[in-house]
Amino acid sequence: MRKGFDGLAVLVQQVLAQNPHSGALFAFRGKRGHLAKLLWFDGQGLCLFSKRLDRGRFVWPVTATGTVVLTPAQLSMLLEGIDWRRPERTFTPTLAG
């Protein structure tokens, strides 16, 4: 997951055949599943959000086409580390730090 703004925008254009400046939100997950990056265009420029889970992993939807449409609730659960197919956390911290 070394790609930044430009590398992810190229992936959106070439692999997904989408326009990264369309205003849609594009989500990417690292190989091990503990890192996610979101790319979107806010009208002025590209924005990149990155989240790494300390424990657990992001539960990613399986798709044959490479793209999937999520509701805002499903995306929120995905970013919280909750399996959005059956809502429960993949890891619950017991101690701080």
Phi, psi and omega in degrees: 000051181270353184287143177251209182307304187292316181297319179288324178296322177294319177300318179300316182290311189275317185274314183270349181055043179238165177265115181293347179260019182279345184097354177285157178262128181246126183249140179228146180237143176289164184301318182280348175088004181258358180235133177229144175231138178242134180238131175207159179254122184264011181102337179246332182182175179281140176243142181231122178248134181231138178220133176240128177276135177290320178222156183083188180209161176285131178271111187262138177294142177270133180214147178272338185267346182094346178234152177211148179255125179248147172284162176303324179294318179296318178297318179299315179294319179301315182288340176273357181082019180263135175290104186292346177283329172216099191298102167203148183292144178281341177205133175245119181295143178257325180229146175282141175086000000 
